[in-house]
Amino acid sequence: MIEDKAALYRFQKKHLCKVRGVGITLDVSRMGFPESLWTDMSPVMRGVFEAMDALEGGAIANPDEERMVGHYWLRAPHLAPEQSLSDAIQQTTNDVIAMADAVHGKEVVPEKAARFTELLVIGIGGSALGPQLTADALAGKRNKLNPHFLDNTDPDGIERTLLGLKSKLKSTLAVVISKSGGTPETRNGMLLAKAAYEAQGLTFAKHAIAVTGVGSKLDQVAEGEGWLRRFPMWDWVGGRTSLMSAVGLVPMALQGINVRLLLEGAALMDEATREPDVKKNPAARLALMWHFATGGKGERQMVMLPYKDRLVLLSKYLQQLVMESLGKAQTLEGDSTKQGITVFGNKGSTDQHAYVQQLRDGLDDFFATFVVVMQEYATPGKRSEVEVEPGITAGDYLRGFYMGTRTALYESGRPSMTILLDKLDAKSLGGLLALYERAVGYYATLVNINAYHQPGVEAGKKAAGVVLDLQKRAVEHLRGVGAEGMTVEALAEALGATEQIEDLTFILEGLAANKRRVKRVRTSTYAALS
């Protein structure tokens, strides 16, 4: 640790990395790394850069799925390895903007209202987290459409959102996002939303847009029912990096966000993070800081502390991007490993009254990332600043709390870095997300894993299917038993599911608690409802 403040300042100035085109600066001076790190890691990073060049050039990144990974092409279509892909990207972006203009200009109108005023986005994971982040971060004083989200299969959560829209449902445009069209959470949300529209005498198809894979189940439904529009999802874009495809562009454009500016910011950051000089490449620096802090084995957690209310969802977004990409059990060669970096966080200065106490004085098992926005208001202009103390505003306090917390952590030997944004707008947010996308790719190569597949997620989906099949068989069997019912043990044996008795108990308890198809007649004994 550098104790002399003048020396620390010189160290900071030496190691600042600025991307002027997007107004983002990375400060890693409080991470505790040796100055030799850049030169020591440069030979390794040459291989990392080569791997990224191959990825952007169209190399097969997922051998098990035989597909490319091309989210970088979304903001630089000319880099796509095939002209047809480049044309498709450009055409989709143009079509999305034209569609949004038509909605805003009342060329596309709802069935029983003069214009659309609300936006209901139905998706999950990457099909919801990105649009939720941008909707909150870039909301204007007057959104063209006001966004709402269904992002789970929790019936109570769905009902709360739909009830909140009840009087406005006739002027609500629904966007259903699912690559396969069979994602259960999204399908369930769509079906409950459709029922809500129909309960008000509205035709769901006349209020619906699909973002899905060409020829998918959802695509077929949307075409058959005559939905307002259909936009493509491509198999070479993963969910957690899909924000700059139609997945994110459609909700953003409908809300009124400048999507071309977001794409421009991401493209400019991509240019900066292709730089082969580690000292000038912010994504390479970020990945190397993660590698240094965690020993390349996830030994520390990543704590995100954005000092901006509009970025409160950044931590959730990065949880998926980082943890789904890096949490892997196998190397690229198929050897056993355990990799990942745990991400959590909320916002500053709120968390100074929550878990910063532990960060400073408790377990030394993390590194912090502060995200600070210098421009206080999203829309600059003349304001009469209220002074909370003589010469001090609320914004001054926010910056003071950031600097105080960073100093307190440094004095306790706790590593941290800062990402500084000149202002928060579509361009800088696009750049910030592109910075993390490439850092994740670089880090994955450093630790020899595949950042672009998610076998653990797929395993969970398959396991859920087994549970739901067991539920169907259990209810069907109980229907033939009569009012006396059966014990869980007897039912499990009858179904040949004795190894699933815990799952069976939980299923029956859930159905009985909600008075759905099953009732409890005695302890651990259940019967079908008549």
NUDO-83890 format. One record per residue (C-alpha): residue number from 1; residue in three letters; x, y, z. Coordinates in steps of 0.02 Angstrom, whole numbers. Example, Ala and Ser with C-alpha at 12.3 -4.5 7.8 and 13.67 -1.06 7.14 Angstrom:
# residues 2
seq 1 type ALA px 615 py -225 pz 390
seq 2 type SER px 684 py -53 pz 357
# end
This chain:
# residues 530
seq 1 type MET px 0 py 0 pz 0
seq 2 type ILE px 64 py 174 pz -46
seq 3 type GLU px 47 py 280 pz 110
seq 4 type ASP px 118 py 444 pz 46
seq 5 type LYS px -30 py 536 pz -31
seq 6 type ALA px 76 py 631 pz -157
seq 7 type ALA px 152 py 467 pz -217
seq 8 type LEU px -21 py 386 pz -224
seq 9 type TYR px -83 py 531 pz -331
seq 10 type ARG px 63 py 509 pz -452
seq 11 type PHE px 28 py 321 pz -458
seq 12 type GLN px -155 py 356 pz -497
seq 13 type LYS px -115 py 479 pz -636
seq 14 type LYS px 7 py 355 pz -713
seq 15 type HIS px -120 py 214 pz -716
seq 16 type LEU px -279 py 304 pz -769
seq 17 type CYS px -355 py 236 pz -929
seq 18 type LYS px -472 py 354 pz -1021
seq 19 type VAL px -591 py 322 pz -1166
seq 20 type ARG px -628 py 500 pz -1216
seq 21 type GLY px -753 py 460 pz -1352
seq 22 type VAL px -876 py 392 pz -1226
seq 23 type GLY px -821 py 490 pz -1073
seq 24 type ILE px -767 py 341 pz -967
seq 25 type THR px -610 py 329 pz -860
seq 26 type LEU px -546 py 174 pz -769
seq 27 type ASP px -445 py 203 pz -610
seq 28 type VAL px -363 py 45 pz -541
seq 29 type SER px -240 py 134 pz -425
seq 30 type ARG px -318 py 65 pz -265
seq 31 type MET px -308 py -119 pz -318
seq 32 type GLY px -138 py -150 pz -239
seq 33 type PHE px -54 py -223 pz -393
seq 34 type PRO px 134 py -214 pz -430
seq 35 type GLU px 186 py -102 pz -573
seq 36 type SER px 269 py -252 pz -655
seq 37 type LEU px 98 py -331 pz -683
seq 38 type TRP px 73 py -255 pz -856
seq 39 type THR px 240 py -315 pz -924
seq 40 type ASP px 229 py -483 pz -835
seq 41 type MET px 59 py -519 pz -911
seq 42 type SER px 88 py -445 pz -1084
seq 43 type PRO px 146 py -611 pz -1162
seq 44 type VAL px -8 py -699 pz -1094
seq 45 type MET px -121 py -559 pz -1153
seq 46 type ARG px -57 py -576 pz -1330
seq 47 type GLY px -140 py -746 pz -1336
seq 48 type VAL px -298 py -673 pz -1258
seq 49 type PHE px -307 py -538 pz -1392
seq 50 type GLU px -282 py -667 pz -1528
seq 51 type ALA px -426 py -771 pz -1458
seq 52 type MET px -539 py -618 pz -1458
seq 53 type ASP px -489 py -575 pz -1637
seq 54 type ALA px -538 py -751 pz -1689
seq 55 type LEU px -704 py -736 pz -1598
seq 56 type GLU px -747 py -573 pz -1684
seq 57 type GLY px -692 py -649 pz -1849
seq 58 type GLY px -826 py -784 pz -1836
seq 59 type ALA px -735 py -930 pz -1755
seq 60 type ILE px -846 py -1064 pz -1679
seq 61 type ALA px -852 py -1017 pz -1496
seq 62 type ASN px -969 py -1154 pz -1439
seq 63 type PRO px -911 py -1320 pz -1513
seq 64 type ASP px -1052 py -1413 pz -1423
seq 65 type GLU px -1180 py -1303 pz -1512
seq 66 type GLU px -1080 py -1267 pz -1671
seq 67 type ARG px -1116 py -1081 pz -1666
seq 68 type MET px -1023 py -918 pz -1674
seq 69 type VAL px -1033 py -779 pz -1545
seq 70 type GLY px -1066 py -613 pz -1630
seq 71 type HIS px -1136 py -486 pz -1509
seq 72 type TYR px -992 py -370 pz -1556
seq 73 type TRP px -1060 py -361 pz -1734
seq 74 type LEU px -1223 py -286 pz -1671
seq 75 type ARG px -1139 py -116 pz -1653
seq 76 type ALA px -1017 py -141 pz -1798
seq 77 type PRO px -1111 py -240 pz -1931
seq 78 type HIS px -968 py -219 pz -2057
seq 79 type LEU px -863 py -336 pz -1948
seq 80 type ALA px -983 py -483 pz -1970
seq 81 type PRO px -897 py -624 pz -2067
seq 82 type GLU px -1039 py -636 pz -2195
seq 83 type GLN px -1126 py -497 pz -2291
seq 84 type SER px -1295 py -578 pz -2256
seq 85 type LEU px -1266 py -559 pz -2069
seq 86 type SER px -1212 py -378 pz -2089
seq 87 type ASP px -1366 py -340 pz -2192
seq 88 type ALA px -1481 py -427 pz -2068
seq 89 type ILE px -1411 py -327 pz -1921
seq 90 type GLN px -1428 py -161 pz -2011
seq 91 type GLN px -1601 py -202 pz -2076
seq 92 type THR px -1664 py -256 pz -1905
seq 93 type THR px -1601 py -96 pz -1822
seq 94 type ASN px -1683 py 9 pz -1957
seq 95 type ASP px -1845 py -89 pz -1943
seq 96 type VAL px -1850 py -70 pz -1754
seq 97 type ILE px -1828 py 118 pz -1764
seq 98 type ALA px -1958 py 132 pz -1903
seq 99 type MET px -2081 py 29 pz -1801
seq 100 type ALA px -2055 py 137 pz -1647
seq 101 type ASP px -2080 py 294 pz -1750
seq 102 type ALA px -2242 py 222 pz -1818
seq 103 type VAL px -2305 py 186 pz -1642
seq 104 type HIS px -2255 py 358 pz -1578
seq 105 type GLY px -2332 py 441 pz -1730
seq 106 type LYS px -2496 py 345 pz -1705
seq 107 type GLU px -2480 py 254 pz -1870
seq 108 type VAL px -2490 py 94 pz -1767
seq 109 type VAL px -2628 py 107 pz -1638
seq 110 type PRO px -2714 py -10 pz -1514
seq 111 type GLU px -2882 py -90 pz -1541
seq 112 type LYS px -2988 py 24 pz -1430
seq 113 type ALA px -2881 py 174 pz -1389
seq 114 type ALA px -2812 py 324 pz -1484
seq 115 type ARG px -2629 py 278 pz -1455
seq 116 type PHE px -2512 py 168 pz -1355
seq 117 type THR px -2453 py 245 pz -1192
seq 118 type GLU px -2385 py 94 pz -1095
seq 119 type LEU px -2257 py -41 pz -1135
seq 120 type LEU px -2265 py -216 pz -1059
seq 121 type VAL px -2105 py -315 pz -1086
seq 122 type ILE px -2121 py -503 pz -1056
seq 123 type GLY px -1957 py -598 pz -1044
seq 124 type ILE px -1832 py -671 pz -922
seq 125 type GLY px -1644 py -669 pz -892
seq 126 type GLY px -1554 py -579 pz -1032
seq 127 type SER px -1721 py -542 pz -1113
seq 128 type ALA px -1771 py -437 pz -962
seq 129 type LEU px -1618 py -381 pz -863
seq 130 type GLY px -1544 py -275 pz -1002
seq 131 type PRO px -1708 py -189 pz -1049
seq 132 type GLN px -1745 py -160 pz -863
seq 133 type LEU px -1574 py -80 pz -836
seq 134 type THR px -1587 py 37 pz -985
seq 135 type ALA px -1770 py 79 pz -948
seq 136 type ASP px -1722 py 141 pz -775
seq 137 type ALA px -1553 py 216 pz -817
seq 138 type LEU px -1609 py 313 pz -970
seq 139 type ALA px -1789 py 358 pz -928
seq 140 type GLY px -1832 py 534 pz -979
seq 141 type LYS px -1953 py 661 pz -907
seq 142 type ARG px -2076 py 606 pz -1038
seq 143 type ASN px -2057 py 427 pz -1098
seq 144 type LYS px -2140 py 395 pz -1264
seq 145 type LEU px -2209 py 236 pz -1183
seq 146 type ASN px -2198 py 196 pz -997
seq 147 type PRO px -2111 py 26 pz -970
seq 148 type HIS px -2173 py -116 pz -860
seq 149 type PHE px -2102 py -292 pz -847
seq 150 type LEU px -2156 py -472 pz -820
seq 151 type ASP px -1993 py -564 pz -787
seq 152 type ASN px -2041 py -716 pz -684
seq 153 type THR px -2173 py -852 pz -670
seq 154 type ASP px -2229 py -791 pz -497
seq 155 type PRO px -2419 py -774 pz -517
seq 156 type ASP px -2431 py -644 pz -380
seq 157 type GLY px -2296 py -537 pz -461
seq 158 type ILE px -2381 py -552 pz -630
seq 159 type GLU px -2549 py -505 pz -554
seq 160 type ARG px -2476 py -351 pz -467
seq 161 type THR px -2407 py -286 pz -631
seq 162 type LEU px -2565 py -323 pz -730
seq 163 type LEU px -2677 py -246 pz -596
seq 164 type GLY px -2568 py -91 pz -601
seq 165 type LEU px -2601 py -81 pz -788
seq 166 type LYS px -2785 py -128 pz -778
seq 167 type SER px -2861 py 39 pz -828
seq 168 type LYS px -2723 py 66 pz -957
seq 169 type LEU px -2717 py -108 pz -1032
seq 170 type LYS px -2813 py -50 pz -1186
seq 171 type SER px -2669 py 68 pz -1226
seq 172 type THR px -2530 py -54 pz -1178
seq 173 type LEU px -2412 py -128 pz -1308
seq 174 type ALA px -2343 py -299 pz -1258
seq 175 type VAL px -2171 py -357 pz -1316
seq 176 type VAL px -2142 py -544 pz -1291
seq 177 type ILE px -1958 py -594 pz -1298
seq 178 type SER px -1904 py -777 pz -1310
seq 179 type LYS px -1778 py -854 pz -1429
seq 180 type SER px -1858 py -1026 pz -1431
seq 181 type GLY px -2033 py -971 pz -1392
seq 182 type GLY px -2042 py -1110 pz -1264
seq 183 type THR px -1958 py -1028 pz -1114
seq 184 type PRO px -2084 py -1072 pz -976
seq 185 type GLU px -2074 py -910 pz -877
seq 186 type THR px -2100 py -804 pz -1032
seq 187 type ARG px -2237 py -916 pz -1102
seq 188 type ASN px -2329 py -913 pz -935
seq 189 type GLY px -2317 py -724 pz -923
seq 190 type MET px -2381 py -707 pz -1101
seq 191 type LEU px -2529 py -822 pz -1068
seq 192 type LEU px -2580 py -730 pz -909
seq 193 type ALA px -2560 py -562 pz -997
seq 194 type LYS px -2664 py -625 pz -1143
seq 195 type ALA px -2801 py -680 pz -1022
seq 196 type ALA px -2800 py -506 pz -943
seq 197 type TYR px -2821 py -423 pz -1113
seq 198 type GLU px -2962 py -542 pz -1160
seq 199 type ALA px -3050 py -511 pz -994
seq 200 type GLN px -3066 py -330 pz -1050
seq 201 type GLY px -3131 py -379 pz -1222
seq 202 type LEU px -2965 py -342 pz -1305
seq 203 type THR px -2877 py -446 pz -1439
seq 204 type PHE px -2701 py -483 pz -1378
seq 205 type ALA px -2632 py -499 pz -1555
seq 206 type LYS px -2680 py -319 pz -1592
seq 207 type HIS px -2571 py -262 pz -1447
seq 208 type ALA px -2423 py -380 pz -1465
seq 209 type ILE px -2248 py -385 pz -1540
seq 210 type ALA px -2137 py -540 pz -1541
seq 211 type VAL px -1947 py -543 pz -1529
seq 212 type THR px -1898 py -723 pz -1561
seq 213 type GLY px -1803 py -846 pz -1668
seq 214 type VAL px -1864 py -865 pz -1846
seq 215 type GLY px -1980 py -1015 pz -1855
seq 216 type SER px -1989 py -1037 pz -1665
seq 217 type LYS px -2150 py -1083 pz -1574
seq 218 type LEU px -2178 py -900 pz -1531
seq 219 type ASP px -2141 py -847 pz -1709
seq 220 type GLN px -2272 py -969 pz -1773
seq 221 type VAL px -2401 py -908 pz -1647
seq 222 type ALA px -2367 py -725 pz -1687
seq 223 type GLU px -2379 py -756 pz -1874
seq 224 type GLY px -2535 py -863 pz -1859
seq 225 type GLU px -2626 py -739 pz -1747
seq 226 type GLY px -2571 py -586 pz -1844
seq 227 type TRP px -2471 py -495 pz -1711
seq 228 type LEU px -2419 py -316 pz -1749
seq 229 type ARG px -2236 py -354 pz -1783
seq 230 type ARG px -2104 py -492 pz -1771
seq 231 type PHE px -1918 py -460 pz -1747
seq 232 type PRO px -1780 py -592 pz -1756
seq 233 type MET px -1665 py -664 pz -1623
seq 234 type TRP px -1509 py -747 pz -1689
seq 235 type ASP px -1427 py -904 pz -1619
seq 236 type TRP px -1256 py -817 pz -1622
seq 237 type VAL px -1312 py -691 pz -1491
seq 238 type GLY px -1321 py -756 pz -1312
seq 239 type GLY px -1456 py -693 pz -1195
seq 240 type ARG px -1339 py -603 pz -1077
seq 241 type THR px -1259 py -507 pz -1222
seq 242 type SER px -1419 py -476 pz -1320
seq 243 type LEU px -1461 py -300 pz -1263
seq 244 type MET px -1401 py -222 pz -1425
seq 245 type SER px -1503 py -341 pz -1533
seq 246 type ALA px -1692 py -327 pz -1555
seq 247 type VAL px -1707 py -395 pz -1377
seq 248 type GLY px -1654 py -227 pz -1308
seq 249 type LEU px -1678 py -113 pz -1457
seq 250 type VAL px -1866 py -143 pz -1470
seq 251 type PRO px -1909 py -95 pz -1289
seq 252 type MET px -1784 py 48 pz -1288
seq 253 type ALA px -1844 py 123 pz -1452
seq 254 type LEU px -2026 py 110 pz -1398
seq 255 type GLN px -1985 py 195 pz -1233
seq 256 type GLY px -1902 py 335 pz -1331
seq 257 type ILE px -1718 py 299 pz -1297
seq 258 type ASN px -1593 py 345 pz -1433
seq 259 type VAL px -1536 py 170 pz -1481
seq 260 type ARG px -1413 py 229 pz -1613
seq 261 type LEU px -1322 py 329 pz -1481
seq 262 type LEU px -1312 py 174 pz -1368
seq 263 type LEU px -1242 py 72 pz -1513
seq 264 type GLU px -1117 py 210 pz -1553
seq 265 type GLY px -1053 py 212 pz -1374
seq 266 type ALA px -1031 py 24 pz -1376
seq 267 type ALA px -941 py 29 pz -1544
seq 268 type LEU px -821 py 163 pz -1481
seq 269 type MET px -783 py 60 pz -1326
seq 270 type ASP px -754 py -93 pz -1434
seq 271 type GLU px -626 py 4 pz -1534
seq 272 type ALA px -536 py 57 pz -1376
seq 273 type THR px -538 py -120 pz -1305
seq 274 type ARG px -462 py -197 pz -1461
seq 275 type GLU px -302 py -101 pz -1423
seq 276 type PRO px -159 py -229 pz -1407
seq 277 type ASP px -65 py -121 pz -1281
seq 278 type VAL px -127 py -178 pz -1109
seq 279 type LYS px -91 py -8 pz -1031
seq 280 type LYS px -208 py 77 pz -1156
seq 281 type ASN px -346 py -55 pz -1157
seq 282 type PRO px -474 py -30 pz -1016
seq 283 type ALA px -556 py -202 pz -1038
seq 284 type ALA px -387 py -289 pz -1032
seq 285 type ARG px -344 py -190 pz -875
seq 286 type LEU px -512 py -235 pz -798
seq 287 type ALA px -488 py -420 pz -835
seq 288 type LEU px -311 py -417 pz -766
seq 289 type MET px -371 py -332 pz -607
seq 290 type TRP px -501 py -470 pz -584
seq 291 type HIS px -367 py -601 pz -615
seq 292 type PHE px -245 py -519 pz -495
seq 293 type ALA px -375 py -491 pz -358
seq 294 type THR px -448 py -667 pz -366
seq 295 type GLY px -290 py -765 pz -403
seq 296 type GLY px -375 py -821 pz -563
seq 297 type LYS px -484 py -935 pz -455
seq 298 type GLY px -626 py -825 pz -396
seq 299 type GLU px -550 py -805 pz -223
seq 300 type ARG px -631 py -633 pz -200
seq 301 type GLN px -806 py -571 pz -231
seq 302 type MET px -844 py -423 pz -344
seq 303 type VAL px -942 py -289 pz -252
seq 304 type MET px -1024 py -161 pz -368
seq 305 type LEU px -1059 py 11 pz -294
seq 306 type PRO px -1133 py 129 pz -422
seq 307 type TYR px -1155 py 302 pz -346
seq 308 type LYS px -1308 py 338 pz -451
seq 309 type ASP px -1489 py 290 pz -420
seq 310 type ARG px -1516 py 263 pz -606
seq 311 type LEU px -1385 py 124 pz -602
seq 312 type VAL px -1460 py 26 pz -458
seq 313 type LEU px -1495 py -120 pz -578
seq 314 type LEU px -1316 py -125 pz -643
seq 315 type SER px -1267 py -252 pz -510
seq 316 type LYS px -1408 py -370 pz -561
seq 317 type TYR px -1362 py -352 pz -744
seq 318 type LEU px -1179 py -389 pz -708
seq 319 type GLN px -1224 py -537 pz -598
seq 320 type GLN px -1292 py -625 pz -750
seq 321 type LEU px -1157 py -565 pz -871
seq 322 type VAL px -1012 py -611 pz -757
seq 323 type MET px -1076 py -760 pz -659
seq 324 type GLU px -1163 py -851 pz -802
seq 325 type SER px -1012 py -822 pz -913
seq 326 type LEU px -875 py -867 pz -788
seq 327 type GLY px -957 py -993 pz -672
seq 328 type LYS px -896 py -1153 pz -756
seq 329 type ALA px -847 py -1329 pz -705
seq 330 type GLN px -739 py -1372 pz -856
seq 331 type THR px -592 py -1298 pz -949
seq 332 type LEU px -593 py -1275 pz -1137
seq 333 type GLU px -514 py -1448 pz -1150
seq 334 type GLY px -650 py -1526 pz -1042
seq 335 type ASP px -545 py -1547 pz -885
seq 336 type SER px -624 py -1521 pz -715
seq 337 type THR px -610 py -1347 pz -638
seq 338 type LYS px -709 py -1229 pz -528
seq 339 type GLN px -715 py -1053 pz -595
seq 340 type GLY px -818 py -897 pz -566
seq 341 type ILE px -828 py -728 pz -482
seq 342 type THR px -973 py -691 pz -365
seq 343 type VAL px -1053 py -521 pz -398
seq 344 type PHE px -1164 py -423 pz -281
seq 345 type GLY px -1204 py -242 pz -243
seq 346 type ASN px -1337 py -108 pz -237
seq 347 type LYS px -1290 py 76 pz -240
seq 348 type GLY px -1196 py 212 pz -149
seq 349 type SER px -1214 py 297 pz -33
seq 350 type THR px -1358 py 185 pz 25
seq 351 type ASP px -1241 py 39 pz 59
seq 352 type GLN px -1134 py 143 pz 176
seq 353 type HIS px -1279 py 115 pz 295
seq 354 type ALA px -1290 py -70 pz 251
seq 355 type TYR px -1140 py -182 pz 214
seq 356 type VAL px -993 py -62 pz 197
seq 357 type GLN px -958 py -93 pz 382
seq 358 type GLN px -910 py -272 pz 339
seq 359 type LEU px -815 py -219 pz 184
seq 360 type ARG px -704 py -106 pz 289
seq 361 type ASP px -683 py -207 pz 450
seq 362 type GLY px -745 py -384 pz 415
seq 363 type LEU px -694 py -524 pz 299
seq 364 type ASP px -560 py -477 pz 173
seq 365 type ASP px -639 py -578 pz 32
seq 366 type PHE px -690 py -449 pz -100
seq 367 type PHE px -637 py -308 pz -213
seq 368 type ALA px -751 py -159 pz -240
seq 369 type THR px -794 py -69 pz -401
seq 370 type PHE px -859 py 108 pz -382
seq 371 type VAL px -957 py 178 pz -530
seq 372 type VAL px -968 py 366 pz -518
seq 373 type VAL px -1060 py 489 pz -631
seq 374 type MET px -993 py 666 pz -626
seq 375 type GLN px -1142 py 755 pz -704
seq 376 type GLU px -1271 py 759 pz -565
seq 377 type TYR px -1431 py 770 pz -668
seq 378 type ALA px -1479 py 663 pz -816
seq 379 type THR px -1543 py 816 pz -908
seq 380 type PRO px -1424 py 963 pz -884
seq 381 type GLY px -1497 py 1136 pz -873
seq 382 type LYS px -1520 py 1285 pz -762
seq 383 type ARG px -1570 py 1236 pz -587
seq 384 type SER px -1580 py 1331 pz -426
seq 385 type GLU px -1471 py 1220 pz -317
seq 386 type VAL px -1532 py 1196 pz -140
seq 387 type GLU px -1387 py 1205 pz -19
seq 388 type VAL px -1404 py 1078 pz 121
seq 389 type GLU px -1261 py 1166 pz 209
seq 390 type PRO px -1177 py 1331 pz 165
seq 391 type GLY px -1093 py 1301 pz -3
seq 392 type ILE px -1137 py 1114 pz -3
seq 393 type THR px -1270 py 1024 pz -108
seq 394 type ALA px -1340 py 847 pz -102
seq 395 type GLY px -1230 py 804 pz -252
seq 396 type ASP px -1077 py 865 pz -159
seq 397 type TYR px -1121 py 746 pz -18
seq 398 type LEU px -1137 py 600 pz -139
seq 399 type ARG px -963 py 630 pz -209
seq 400 type GLY px -896 py 656 pz -34
seq 401 type PHE px -967 py 489 pz 24
seq 402 type TYR px -888 py 401 pz -124
seq 403 type MET px -717 py 476 pz -90
seq 404 type GLY px -732 py 443 pz 96
seq 405 type THR px -781 py 261 pz 71
seq 406 type ARG px -642 py 231 pz -56
seq 407 type THR px -516 py 306 pz 66
seq 408 type ALA px -582 py 203 pz 212
seq 409 type LEU px -568 py 42 pz 112
seq 410 type TYR px -393 py 84 pz 52
seq 411 type GLU px -333 py 123 pz 227
seq 412 type SER px -398 py -48 pz 281
seq 413 type GLY px -303 py -132 pz 140
seq 414 type ARG px -460 py -175 pz 43
seq 415 type PRO px -439 py -165 pz -147
seq 416 type SER px -554 py -58 pz -253
seq 417 type MET px -563 py 22 pz -424
seq 418 type THR px -668 py 163 pz -495
seq 419 type ILE px -756 py 181 pz -662
seq 420 type LEU px -791 py 365 pz -690
seq 421 type LEU px -924 py 423 pz -813
seq 422 type ASP px -927 py 605 pz -867
seq 423 type LYS px -1115 py 589 pz -881
seq 424 type LEU px -1246 py 452 pz -894
seq 425 type ASP px -1330 py 445 pz -1063
seq 426 type ALA px -1362 py 314 pz -1197
seq 427 type LYS px -1187 py 333 pz -1267
seq 428 type SER px -1094 py 311 pz -1103
seq 429 type LEU px -1206 py 169 pz -1045
seq 430 type GLY px -1175 py 79 pz -1209
seq 431 type GLY px -989 py 102 pz -1182
seq 432 type LEU px -997 py 42 pz -1001
seq 433 type LEU px -1088 py -119 pz -1046
seq 434 type ALA px -971 py -152 pz -1193
seq 435 type LEU px -823 py -129 pz -1075
seq 436 type TYR px -888 py -267 pz -961
seq 437 type GLU px -934 py -382 pz -1105
seq 438 type ARG px -756 py -381 pz -1171
seq 439 type ALA px -678 py -392 pz -997
seq 440 type VAL px -779 py -550 pz -966
seq 441 type GLY px -716 py -623 pz -1130
seq 442 type TYR px -536 py -580 pz -1090
seq 443 type TYR px -545 py -651 pz -914
seq 444 type ALA px -624 py -813 pz -975
seq 445 type THR px -479 py -839 pz -1094
seq 446 type LEU px -355 py -801 pz -954
seq 447 type VAL px -429 py -942 pz -848
seq 448 type ASN px -458 py -1058 pz -998
seq 449 type ILE px -647 py -1075 pz -995
seq 450 type ASN px -790 py -1047 pz -1118
seq 451 type ALA px -882 py -887 pz -1074
seq 452 type TYR px -1019 py -913 pz -1202
seq 453 type HIS px -1117 py -1065 pz -1150
seq 454 type GLN px -1217 py -1106 pz -992
seq 455 type PRO px -1235 py -1294 pz -963
seq 456 type GLY px -1286 py -1266 pz -781
seq 457 type VAL px -1437 py -1163 pz -832
seq 458 type GLU px -1492 py -1295 pz -957
seq 459 type ALA px -1475 py -1430 pz -823
seq 460 type GLY px -1591 py -1334 pz -709
seq 461 type LYS px -1722 py -1319 pz -846
seq 462 type LYS px -1717 py -1506 pz -878
seq 463 type ALA px -1734 py -1544 pz -693
seq 464 type ALA px -1887 py -1430 pz -683
seq 465 type GLY px -1966 py -1528 pz -825
seq 466 type VAL px -1945 py -1690 pz -727
seq 467 type VAL px -2032 py -1612 pz -575
seq 468 type LEU px -2180 py -1549 pz -677
seq 469 type ASP px -2200 py -1720 pz -759
seq 470 type LEU px -2204 py -1799 pz -584
seq 471 type GLN px -2341 py -1676 pz -534
seq 472 type LYS px -2450 py -1723 pz -683
seq 473 type ARG px -2433 py -1909 pz -646
seq 474 type ALA px -2468 py -1884 pz -460
seq 475 type VAL px -2629 py -1786 pz -488
seq 476 type GLU px -2690 py -1909 pz -618
seq 477 type HIS px -2659 py -2056 pz -500
seq 478 type LEU px -2748 py -1970 pz -354
seq 479 type ARG px -2902 py -1943 pz -462
seq 480 type GLY px -2928 py -2129 pz -469
seq 481 type VAL px -2903 py -2161 pz -283
seq 482 type GLY px -3055 py -2078 pz -208
seq 483 type ALA px -3088 py -1963 pz -59
seq 484 type GLU px -2979 py -2063 pz 62
seq 485 type GLY px -2825 py -2018 pz -37
seq 486 type MET px -2651 py -2089 pz -16
seq 487 type THR px -2500 py -2058 pz 92
seq 488 type VAL px -2350 py -1980 pz 6
seq 489 type GLU px -2253 py -2140 pz 33
seq 490 type ALA px -2387 py -2249 pz -48
seq 491 type LEU px -2408 py -2128 pz -192
seq 492 type ALA px -2221 py -2123 pz -223
seq 493 type GLU px -2214 py -2312 pz -228
seq 494 type ALA px -2364 py -2322 pz -344
seq 495 type LEU px -2282 py -2200 pz -464
seq 496 type GLY px -2113 py -2287 pz -456
seq 497 type ALA px -2042 py -2126 pz -386
seq 498 type THR px -1979 py -2173 pz -213
seq 499 type GLU px -1816 py -2081 pz -247
seq 500 type GLN px -1916 py -1923 pz -281
seq 501 type ILE px -2020 py -1927 pz -123
seq 502 type GLU px -1954 py -1759 pz -62
seq 503 type ASP px -2002 py -1677 pz -227
seq 504 type LEU px -2171 py -1763 pz -222
seq 505 type THR px -2206 py -1699 pz -45
seq 506 type PHE px -2163 py -1521 pz -96
seq 507 type ILE px -2274 py -1534 pz -251
seq 508 type LEU px -2425 py -1594 pz -152
seq 509 type GLU px -2398 py -1465 pz -14
seq 510 type GLY px -2395 py -1327 pz -146
seq 511 type LEU px -2553 py -1387 pz -232
seq 512 type ALA px -2645 py -1407 pz -67
seq 513 type ALA px -2590 py -1236 pz -2
seq 514 type ASN px -2667 py -1155 pz -155
seq 515 type LYS px -2821 py -1269 pz -160
seq 516 type ARG px -2776 py -1325 pz -334
seq 517 type ARG px -2821 py -1503 pz -387
seq 518 type VAL px -2761 py -1580 pz -223
seq 519 type LYS px -2815 py -1569 pz -40
seq 520 type ARG px -2737 py -1633 pz 120
seq 521 type VAL px -2854 py -1757 pz 209
seq 522 type ARG px -2734 py -1808 pz 348
seq 523 type THR px -2552 py -1781 pz 391
seq 524 type SER px -2450 py -1832 pz 238
seq 525 type THR px -2607 py -1897 pz 154
seq 526 type TYR px -2680 py -1814 pz 0
seq 527 type ALA px -2829 py -1834 pz -115
seq 528 type ALA px -2883 py -1754 pz -278
seq 529 type LEU px -3009 py -1613 pz -267
seq 530 type SER px -3175 py -1661 pz -342
# end
